[in-house]
Amino acid sequence: MKLPCDAVVPGLDCDFVAEGESADAVHGAMMAHGGETHSDLMAGKSPEEMMKAKDEMDGHIRQLIAAHN
């Protein structure tokens, strides 16, 4: 299974593609990539805002994995 980063955040100039044997593996790879590479997108957010954004991104990524595979 695969999911490109720019499918998660359209318009983001990123060539990363998360890959894995399962949806959980792809999800984990994408979340790790986002935290390492795109942490600047969360700059200035409160802990509550960061948790809400993480939860929303989690659901979004899972929907995209299902749609792309």
Distance bins in CASP14 RR format, pairs under 12 A and 6 or more apart:
PFRMAT RR
TARGET T0000
AUTHOR 0000-0000-0000
RMODE 2
METHOD distances of the structure
MODEL  1
1 17 0 0 0 0 0 1 0 0 0 0 0
1 18 0 0 0 0 1 0 0 0 0 0 0
1 19 1 0 0 1 0 0 0 0 0 0 0
1 20 1 0 1 0 0 0 0 0 0 0 0
1 21 1 0 0 1 0 0 0 0 0 0 0
1 22 1 0 0 1 0 0 0 0 0 0 0
1 23 1 0 0 1 0 0 0 0 0 0 0
1 24 0 0 0 0 1 0 0 0 0 0 0
1 25 1 0 0 1 0 0 0 0 0 0 0
1 26 1 0 1 0 0 0 0 0 0 0 0
1 27 0 0 0 0 1 0 0 0 0 0 0
1 28 0 0 0 0 0 1 0 0 0 0 0
1 29 0 0 0 0 1 0 0 0 0 0 0
1 30 0 0 0 0 0 1 0 0 0 0 0
1 61 0 0 0 0 0 1 0 0 0 0 0
1 62 0 0 0 0 0 1 0 0 0 0 0
1 64 0 0 0 0 0 1 0 0 0 0 0
1 65 1 0 0 1 0 0 0 0 0 0 0
1 66 0 0 0 0 1 0 0 0 0 0 0
1 67 0 0 0 0 0 1 0 0 0 0 0
1 68 1 0 0 1 0 0 0 0 0 0 0
1 69 1 0 1 0 0 0 0 0 0 0 0
2 16 0 0 0 0 0 1 0 0 0 0 0
2 17 1 0 1 0 0 0 0 0 0 0 0
2 18 1 0 0 1 0 0 0 0 0 0 0
2 19 1 0 1 0 0 0 0 0 0 0 0
2 20 1 0 0 1 0 0 0 0 0 0 0
2 21 0 0 0 0 0 1 0 0 0 0 0
2 22 0 0 0 0 0 1 0 0 0 0 0
2 23 0 0 0 0 0 1 0 0 0 0 0
2 25 0 0 0 0 0 1 0 0 0 0 0
2 26 1 0 0 1 0 0 0 0 0 0 0
2 29 0 0 0 0 1 0 0 0 0 0 0
2 30 0 0 0 0 0 1 0 0 0 0 0
2 64 0 0 0 0 0 1 0 0 0 0 0
2 65 0 0 0 0 1 0 0 0 0 0 0
2 68 1 0 0 1 0 0 0 0 0 0 0
2 69 1 0 0 1 0 0 0 0 0 0 0
3 9 0 0 0 0 0 1 0 0 0 0 0
3 14 0 0 0 0 0 1 0 0 0 0 0
3 16 0 0 0 0 1 0 0 0 0 0 0
3 17 1 0 0 1 0 0 0 0 0 0 0
3 18 1 0 1 0 0 0 0 0 0 0 0
3 19 0 0 0 0 1 0 0 0 0 0 0
3 20 0 0 0 0 1 0 0 0 0 0 0
3 23 0 0 0 0 1 0 0 0 0 0 0
3 25 0 0 0 0 0 1 0 0 0 0 0
3 26 1 0 1 0 0 0 0 0 0 0 0
3 27 0 0 0 0 1 0 0 0 0 0 0
3 28 0 0 0 0 0 1 0 0 0 0 0
3 29 0 0 0 0 1 0 0 0 0 0 0
3 30 1 0 1 0 0 0 0 0 0 0 0
3 31 0 0 0 0 0 1 0 0 0 0 0
3 33 0 0 0 0 0 1 0 0 0 0 0
3 34 0 0 0 0 0 1 0 0 0 0 0
3 60 0 0 0 0 0 1 0 0 0 0 0
3 61 1 0 0 1 0 0 0 0 0 0 0
3 62 0 0 0 0 1 0 0 0 0 0 0
3 63 0 0 0 0 0 1 0 0 0 0 0
3 64 1 0 1 0 0 0 0 0 0 0 0
3 65 1 0 1 0 0 0 0 0 0 0 0
3 66 0 0 0 0 1 0 0 0 0 0 0
3 67 0 0 0 0 1 0 0 0 0 0 0
3 68 1 0 1 0 0 0 0 0 0 0 0
3 69 1 0 0 1 0 0 0 0 0 0 0
4 10 0 0 0 0 0 1 0 0 0 0 0
4 11 0 0 0 0 0 1 0 0 0 0 0
4 12 0 0 0 0 1 0 0 0 0 0 0
4 13 0 0 0 0 0 1 0 0 0 0 0
4 14 0 0 0 0 1 0 0 0 0 0 0
4 15 1 0 0 1 0 0 0 0 0 0 0
4 16 1 0 0 1 0 0 0 0 0 0 0
4 17 1 0 1 0 0 0 0 0 0 0 0
4 18 1 0 0 1 0 0 0 0 0 0 0
4 19 0 0 0 0 0 1 0 0 0 0 0
4 26 0 0 0 0 0 1 0 0 0 0 0
4 29 0 0 0 0 0 1 0 0 0 0 0
4 30 0 0 0 0 1 0 0 0 0 0 0
4 33 0 0 0 0 0 1 0 0 0 0 0
4 61 0 0 0 0 0 1 0 0 0 0 0
4 64 0 0 0 0 1 0 0 0 0 0 0
4 65 0 0 0 0 0 1 0 0 0 0 0
4 68 0 0 0 0 1 0 0 0 0 0 0
4 69 0 0 0 0 0 1 0 0 0 0 0
5 11 0 0 0 0 0 1 0 0 0 0 0
5 12 1 0 0 1 0 0 0 0 0 0 0
5 13 0 0 0 0 1 0 0 0 0 0 0
5 14 1 0 1 0 0 0 0 0 0 0 0
5 15 1 0 0 1 0 0 0 0 0 0 0
5 16 1 0 1 0 0 0 0 0 0 0 0
5 17 1 0 0 1 0 0 0 0 0 0 0
5 18 1 0 0 1 0 0 0 0 0 0 0
5 19 0 0 0 0 0 1 0 0 0 0 0
5 26 0 0 0 0 0 1 0 0 0 0 0
5 29 0 0 0 0 0 1 0 0 0 0 0
5 30 1 0 0 1 0 0 0 0 0 0 0
5 31 0 0 0 0 0 1 0 0 0 0 0
5 32 0 0 0 0 0 1 0 0 0 0 0
5 33 1 0 0 1 0 0 0 0 0 0 0
5 34 1 0 0 1 0 0 0 0 0 0 0
5 35 0 0 0 0 0 1 0 0 0 0 0
5 36 0 0 0 0 0 1 0 0 0 0 0
5 37 0 0 0 0 1 0 0 0 0 0 0
5 38 0 0 0 0 1 0 0 0 0 0 0
5 41 0 0 0 0 0 1 0 0 0 0 0
5 57 0 0 0 0 0 1 0 0 0 0 0
5 61 0 0 0 0 0 1 0 0 0 0 0
5 64 0 0 0 0 0 1 0 0 0 0 0
6 12 1 0 1 0 0 0 0 0 0 0 0
6 13 1 0 0 1 0 0 0 0 0 0 0
6 14 1 0 1 0 0 0 0 0 0 0 0
6 15 1 0 0 1 0 0 0 0 0 0 0
6 16 0 0 0 0 1 0 0 0 0 0 0
6 17 0 0 0 0 1 0 0 0 0 0 0
6 18 0 0 0 0 0 1 0 0 0 0 0
6 30 0 0 0 0 0 1 0 0 0 0 0
6 33 0 0 0 0 0 1 0 0 0 0 0
6 38 0 0 0 0 0 1 0 0 0 0 0
6 64 0 0 0 0 0 1 0 0 0 0 0
6 68 0 0 0 0 0 1 0 0 0 0 0
7 14 0 0 0 0 0 1 0 0 0 0 0
7 15 0 0 0 0 0 1 0 0 0 0 0
7 16 0 0 0 0 0 1 0 0 0 0 0
7 17 0 0 0 0 1 0 0 0 0 0 0
7 18 0 0 0 0 1 0 0 0 0 0 0
7 26 0 0 0 0 0 1 0 0 0 0 0
7 30 0 0 0 0 1 0 0 0 0 0 0
7 60 0 0 0 0 1 0 0 0 0 0 0
7 61 0 0 0 0 1 0 0 0 0 0 0
7 63 0 0 0 0 0 1 0 0 0 0 0
7 64 1 0 1 0 0 0 0 0 0 0 0
7 65 0 0 0 0 1 0 0 0 0 0 0
7 67 0 0 0 0 1 0 0 0 0 0 0
7 68 1 0 0 1 0 0 0 0 0 0 0
7 69 0 0 0 0 0 1 0 0 0 0 0
8 14 0 0 0 0 1 0 0 0 0 0 0
8 16 0 0 0 0 1 0 0 0 0 0 0
8 17 0 0 0 0 0 1 0 0 0 0 0
8 18 0 0 0 0 1 0 0 0 0 0 0
8 26 0 0 0 0 0 1 0 0 0 0 0
8 27 0 0 0 0 0 1 0 0 0 0 0
8 29 0 0 0 0 0 1 0 0 0 0 0
8 30 1 0 0 1 0 0 0 0 0 0 0
8 31 0 0 0 0 1 0 0 0 0 0 0
8 33 0 0 0 0 1 0 0 0 0 0 0
8 34 0 0 0 0 1 0 0 0 0 0 0
8 35 0 0 0 0 0 1 0 0 0 0 0
8 37 0 0 0 0 0 1 0 0 0 0 0
8 38 0 0 0 0 1 0 0 0 0 0 0
8 41 0 0 0 0 0 1 0 0 0 0 0
8 56 0 0 0 0 0 1 0 0 0 0 0
8 57 1 0 0 1 0 0 0 0 0 0 0
8 58 0 0 0 0 0 1 0 0 0 0 0
8 59 0 0 0 0 0 1 0 0 0 0 0
8 60 1 0 0 1 0 0 0 0 0 0 0
8 61 1 0 1 0 0 0 0 0 0 0 0
8 62 0 0 0 0 0 1 0 0 0 0 0
8 63 0 0 0 0 0 1 0 0 0 0 0
8 64 1 0 0 1 0 0 0 0 0 0 0
8 65 0 0 0 0 1 0 0 0 0 0 0
8 67 0 0 0 0 0 1 0 0 0 0 0
8 68 0 0 0 0 0 1 0 0 0 0 0
9 16 0 0 0 0 0 1 0 0 0 0 0
9 30 0 0 0 0 0 1 0 0 0 0 0
9 33 0 0 0 0 0 1 0 0 0 0 0
9 34 0 0 0 0 1 0 0 0 0 0 0
9 37 0 0 0 0 0 1 0 0 0 0 0
9 38 1 0 0 1 0 0 0 0 0 0 0
9 41 1 0 0 1 0 0 0 0 0 0 0
9 53 0 0 0 0 0 1 0 0 0 0 0
9 56 0 0 0 0 0 1 0 0 0 0 0
9 57 0 0 0 0 1 0 0 0 0 0 0
9 60 0 0 0 0 1 0 0 0 0 0 0
9 61 0 0 0 0 0 1 0 0 0 0 0
9 64 0 0 0 0 0 1 0 0 0 0 0
10 60 0 0 0 0 0 1 0 0 0 0 0
10 64 0 0 0 0 0 1 0 0 0 0 0
12 33 0 0 0 0 0 1 0 0 0 0 0
12 34 0 0 0 0 1 0 0 0 0 0 0
12 37 0 0 0 0 1 0 0 0 0 0 0
12 38 1 0 0 1 0 0 0 0 0 0 0
12 40 0 0 0 0 0 1 0 0 0 0 0
12 41 0 0 0 0 1 0 0 0 0 0 0
13 37 0 0 0 0 0 1 0 0 0 0 0
13 38 0 0 0 0 0 1 0 0 0 0 0
14 30 0 0 0 0 0 1 0 0 0 0 0
14 33 0 0 0 0 1 0 0 0 0 0 0
14 34 0 0 0 0 1 0 0 0 0 0 0
14 36 0 0 0 0 0 1 0 0 0 0 0
14 37 1 0 0 1 0 0 0 0 0 0 0
14 38 1 0 0 1 0 0 0 0 0 0 0
14 41 0 0 0 0 0 1 0 0 0 0 0
15 33 0 0 0 0 0 1 0 0 0 0 0
15 37 0 0 0 0 0 1 0 0 0 0 0
16 26 0 0 0 0 0 1 0 0 0 0 0
16 29 0 0 0 0 1 0 0 0 0 0 0
16 30 0 0 0 0 1 0 0 0 0 0 0
16 32 0 0 0 0 0 1 0 0 0 0 0
16 33 1 0 1 0 0 0 0 0 0 0 0
16 34 0 0 0 0 1 0 0 0 0 0 0
16 35 0 0 0 0 0 1 0 0 0 0 0
16 36 0 0 0 0 1 0 0 0 0 0 0
16 37 1 0 0 1 0 0 0 0 0 0 0
16 38 0 0 0 0 1 0 0 0 0 0 0
17 26 0 0 0 0 1 0 0 0 0 0 0
17 29 0 0 0 0 1 0 0 0 0 0 0
17 30 0 0 0 0 1 0 0 0 0 0 0
17 33 0 0 0 0 1 0 0 0 0 0 0
17 68 0 0 0 0 0 1 0 0 0 0 0
18 24 0 0 0 0 0 1 0 0 0 0 0
18 25 0 0 0 0 1 0 0 0 0 0 0
18 26 1 0 1 0 0 0 0 0 0 0 0
18 27 1 0 0 1 0 0 0 0 0 0 0
18 28 1 0 0 1 0 0 0 0 0 0 0
18 29 1 1 0 0 0 0 0 0 0 0 0
18 30 1 0 1 0 0 0 0 0 0 0 0
18 31 0 0 0 0 1 0 0 0 0 0 0
18 32 0 0 0 0 1 0 0 0 0 0 0
18 33 1 0 0 1 0 0 0 0 0 0 0
18 34 0 0 0 0 1 0 0 0 0 0 0
18 37 0 0 0 0 0 1 0 0 0 0 0
18 61 0 0 0 0 1 0 0 0 0 0 0
18 64 0 0 0 0 0 1 0 0 0 0 0
18 65 0 0 0 0 1 0 0 0 0 0 0
18 68 0 0 0 0 0 1 0 0 0 0 0
18 69 0 0 0 0 0 1 0 0 0 0 0
19 25 1 0 0 1 0 0 0 0 0 0 0
19 26 1 0 0 1 0 0 0 0 0 0 0
19 27 0 0 0 0 0 1 0 0 0 0 0
19 28 0 0 0 0 0 1 0 0 0 0 0
19 29 1 0 0 1 0 0 0 0 0 0 0
19 30 0 0 0 0 1 0 0 0 0 0 0
19 33 0 0 0 0 0 1 0 0 0 0 0
19 65 0 0 0 0 0 1 0 0 0 0 0
19 68 0 0 0 0 0 1 0 0 0 0 0
19 69 0 0 0 0 0 1 0 0 0 0 0
20 26 1 0 1 0 0 0 0 0 0 0 0
20 27 0 0 0 0 1 0 0 0 0 0 0
20 28 0 0 0 0 1 0 0 0 0 0 0
20 29 1 0 0 1 0 0 0 0 0 0 0
20 30 0 0 0 0 0 1 0 0 0 0 0
20 65 0 0 0 0 1 0 0 0 0 0 0
20 69 0 0 0 0 1 0 0 0 0 0 0
21 28 0 0 0 0 0 1 0 0 0 0 0
21 29 0 0 0 0 0 1 0 0 0 0 0
21 69 0 0 0 0 0 1 0 0 0 0 0
22 28 0 0 0 0 1 0 0 0 0 0 0
22 29 0 0 0 0 0 1 0 0 0 0 0
22 62 0 0 0 0 0 1 0 0 0 0 0
22 65 0 0 0 0 1 0 0 0 0 0 0
22 66 0 0 0 0 0 1 0 0 0 0 0
22 69 0 0 0 0 1 0 0 0 0 0 0
23 29 0 0 0 0 0 1 0 0 0 0 0
23 30 0 0 0 0 0 1 0 0 0 0 0
23 58 0 0 0 0 0 1 0 0 0 0 0
23 59 0 0 0 0 0 1 0 0 0 0 0
23 61 0 0 0 0 1 0 0 0 0 0 0
23 62 1 0 0 1 0 0 0 0 0 0 0
23 63 0 0 0 0 0 1 0 0 0 0 0
23 64 0 0 0 0 0 1 0 0 0 0 0
23 65 1 0 1 0 0 0 0 0 0 0 0
23 66 1 0 0 1 0 0 0 0 0 0 0
23 67 0 0 0 0 0 1 0 0 0 0 0
23 68 0 0 0 0 0 1 0 0 0 0 0
23 69 1 0 0 1 0 0 0 0 0 0 0
24 30 0 0 0 0 0 1 0 0 0 0 0
24 31 0 0 0 0 0 1 0 0 0 0 0
24 58 0 0 0 0 0 1 0 0 0 0 0
24 61 0 0 0 0 0 1 0 0 0 0 0
24 62 0 0 0 0 1 0 0 0 0 0 0
24 65 0 0 0 0 1 0 0 0 0 0 0
25 31 0 0 0 0 0 1 0 0 0 0 0
25 32 0 0 0 0 0 1 0 0 0 0 0
25 65 0 0 0 0 1 0 0 0 0 0 0
25 69 0 0 0 0 0 1 0 0 0 0 0
26 32 0 0 0 0 0 1 0 0 0 0 0
26 33 0 0 0 0 0 1 0 0 0 0 0
26 61 0 0 0 0 1 0 0 0 0 0 0
26 62 0 0 0 0 1 0 0 0 0 0 0
26 64 0 0 0 0 1 0 0 0 0 0 0
26 65 1 0 1 0 0 0 0 0 0 0 0
26 66 0 0 0 0 0 1 0 0 0 0 0
26 68 0 0 0 0 1 0 0 0 0 0 0
26 69 1 0 0 1 0 0 0 0 0 0 0
27 33 0 0 0 0 0 1 0 0 0 0 0
27 34 0 0 0 0 0 1 0 0 0 0 0
27 57 0 0 0 0 0 1 0 0 0 0 0
27 58 1 0 0 1 0 0 0 0 0 0 0
27 59 0 0 0 0 1 0 0 0 0 0 0
27 60 0 0 0 0 0 1 0 0 0 0 0
27 61 1 0 1 0 0 0 0 0 0 0 0
27 62 1 0 0 1 0 0 0 0 0 0 0
27 63 0 0 0 0 0 1 0 0 0 0 0
27 64 0 0 0 0 1 0 0 0 0 0 0
27 65 1 0 0 1 0 0 0 0 0 0 0
27 66 0 0 0 0 0 1 0 0 0 0 0
27 68 0 0 0 0 0 1 0 0 0 0 0
27 69 0 0 0 0 0 1 0 0 0 0 0
28 34 0 0 0 0 1 0 0 0 0 0 0
28 35 0 0 0 0 0 1 0 0 0 0 0
28 36 0 0 0 0 0 1 0 0 0 0 0
28 57 0 0 0 0 0 1 0 0 0 0 0
28 58 0 0 0 0 1 0 0 0 0 0 0
28 61 0 0 0 0 1 0 0 0 0 0 0
28 62 0 0 0 0 0 1 0 0 0 0 0
28 65 0 0 0 0 0 1 0 0 0 0 0
29 35 0 0 0 0 0 1 0 0 0 0 0
29 36 0 0 0 0 0 1 0 0 0 0 0
29 37 0 0 0 0 0 1 0 0 0 0 0
29 61 0 0 0 0 1 0 0 0 0 0 0
29 65 0 0 0 0 0 1 0 0 0 0 0
30 36 0 0 0 0 0 1 0 0 0 0 0
30 37 0 0 0 0 0 1 0 0 0 0 0
30 38 0 0 0 0 0 1 0 0 0 0 0
30 57 0 0 0 0 1 0 0 0 0 0 0
30 58 0 0 0 0 1 0 0 0 0 0 0
30 59 0 0 0 0 0 1 0 0 0 0 0
30 60 0 0 0 0 1 0 0 0 0 0 0
30 61 1 0 1 0 0 0 0 0 0 0 0
30 62 0 0 0 0 1 0 0 0 0 0 0
30 64 0 0 0 0 1 0 0 0 0 0 0
30 65 0 0 0 0 1 0 0 0 0 0 0
30 68 0 0 0 0 0 1 0 0 0 0 0
31 37 0 0 0 0 0 1 0 0 0 0 0
31 38 0 0 0 0 0 1 0 0 0 0 0
31 39 0 0 0 0 0 1 0 0 0 0 0
31 53 0 0 0 0 0 1 0 0 0 0 0
31 54 0 0 0 0 1 0 0 0 0 0 0
31 55 0 0 0 0 0 1 0 0 0 0 0
31 57 1 0 0 1 0 0 0 0 0 0 0
31 58 1 0 0 1 0 0 0 0 0 0 0
31 59 0 0 0 0 0 1 0 0 0 0 0
31 60 0 0 0 0 0 1 0 0 0 0 0
31 61 1 0 0 1 0 0 0 0 0 0 0
31 62 0 0 0 0 0 1 0 0 0 0 0
31 65 0 0 0 0 0 1 0 0 0 0 0
32 38 0 0 0 0 0 1 0 0 0 0 0
32 39 0 0 0 0 0 1 0 0 0 0 0
32 61 0 0 0 0 0 1 0 0 0 0 0
33 39 0 0 0 0 0 1 0 0 0 0 0
33 57 0 0 0 0 0 1 0 0 0 0 0
33 61 0 0 0 0 0 1 0 0 0 0 0
34 40 0 0 0 0 0 1 0 0 0 0 0
34 41 0 0 0 0 1 0 0 0 0 0 0
34 42 0 0 0 0 1 0 0 0 0 0 0
34 53 0 0 0 0 0 1 0 0 0 0 0
34 54 0 0 0 0 0 1 0 0 0 0 0
34 57 0 0 0 0 1 0 0 0 0 0 0
34 58 0 0 0 0 0 1 0 0 0 0 0
34 61 0 0 0 0 1 0 0 0 0 0 0
35 41 0 0 0 0 1 0 0 0 0 0 0
35 42 0 0 0 0 1 0 0 0 0 0 0
35 43 0 0 0 0 0 1 0 0 0 0 0
35 50 0 0 0 0 0 1 0 0 0 0 0
35 53 0 0 0 0 0 1 0 0 0 0 0
35 54 0 0 0 0 1 0 0 0 0 0 0
35 57 0 0 0 0 1 0 0 0 0 0 0
38 53 0 0 0 0 0 1 0 0 0 0 0
38 57 0 0 0 0 0 1 0 0 0 0 0
39 45 0 0 0 0 0 1 0 0 0 0 0
39 50 0 0 0 0 0 1 0 0 0 0 0
39 53 0 0 0 0 0 1 0 0 0 0 0
39 54 0 0 0 0 0 1 0 0 0 0 0
41 49 0 0 0 0 0 1 0 0 0 0 0
41 50 0 0 0 0 0 1 0 0 0 0 0
41 53 0 0 0 0 1 0 0 0 0 0 0
41 54 0 0 0 0 0 1 0 0 0 0 0
41 57 0 0 0 0 1 0 0 0 0 0 0
42 49 0 0 0 0 1 0 0 0 0 0 0
42 50 1 0 1 0 0 0 0 0 0 0 0
42 51 0 0 0 0 0 1 0 0 0 0 0
42 52 0 0 0 0 0 1 0 0 0 0 0
42 53 1 0 0 1 0 0 0 0 0 0 0
42 54 0 0 0 0 1 0 0 0 0 0 0
42 56 0 0 0 0 0 1 0 0 0 0 0
42 57 0 0 0 0 1 0 0 0 0 0 0
43 49 0 0 0 0 0 1 0 0 0 0 0
43 50 0 0 0 0 0 1 0 0 0 0 0
43 53 0 0 0 0 0 1 0 0 0 0 0
44 50 0 0 0 0 1 0 0 0 0 0 0
44 53 0 0 0 0 0 1 0 0 0 0 0
45 51 0 0 0 0 1 0 0 0 0 0 0
45 52 0 0 0 0 1 0 0 0 0 0 0
45 53 1 0 0 1 0 0 0 0 0 0 0
45 54 0 0 0 0 1 0 0 0 0 0 0
46 52 0 0 0 0 1 0 0 0 0 0 0
46 53 0 0 0 0 0 1 0 0 0 0 0
47 53 0 0 0 0 0 1 0 0 0 0 0
47 54 0 0 0 0 0 1 0 0 0 0 0
48 54 0 0 0 0 0 1 0 0 0 0 0
48 55 0 0 0 0 0 1 0 0 0 0 0
49 55 0 0 0 0 0 1 0 0 0 0 0
49 56 0 0 0 0 0 1 0 0 0 0 0
50 56 0 0 0 0 0 1 0 0 0 0 0
50 57 0 0 0 0 0 1 0 0 0 0 0
51 57 0 0 0 0 0 1 0 0 0 0 0
51 58 0 0 0 0 0 1 0 0 0 0 0
52 58 0 0 0 0 0 1 0 0 0 0 0
52 59 0 0 0 0 0 1 0 0 0 0 0
53 59 0 0 0 0 0 1 0 0 0 0 0
53 60 0 0 0 0 0 1 0 0 0 0 0
54 60 0 0 0 0 0 1 0 0 0 0 0
54 61 0 0 0 0 0 1 0 0 0 0 0
55 61 0 0 0 0 0 1 0 0 0 0 0
55 62 0 0 0 0 0 1 0 0 0 0 0
56 62 0 0 0 0 0 1 0 0 0 0 0
56 63 0 0 0 0 0 1 0 0 0 0 0
57 63 0 0 0 0 0 1 0 0 0 0 0
57 64 0 0 0 0 0 1 0 0 0 0 0
58 64 0 0 0 0 0 1 0 0 0 0 0
58 65 0 0 0 0 0 1 0 0 0 0 0
59 65 0 0 0 0 1 0 0 0 0 0 0
59 66 0 0 0 0 0 1 0 0 0 0 0
60 66 0 0 0 0 0 1 0 0 0 0 0
60 67 0 0 0 0 0 1 0 0 0 0 0
61 67 0 0 0 0 0 1 0 0 0 0 0
61 68 0 0 0 0 0 1 0 0 0 0 0
62 68 0 0 0 0 0 1 0 0 0 0 0
62 69 0 0 0 0 0 1 0 0 0 0 0
63 69 0 0 0 0 0 1 0 0 0 0 0
END
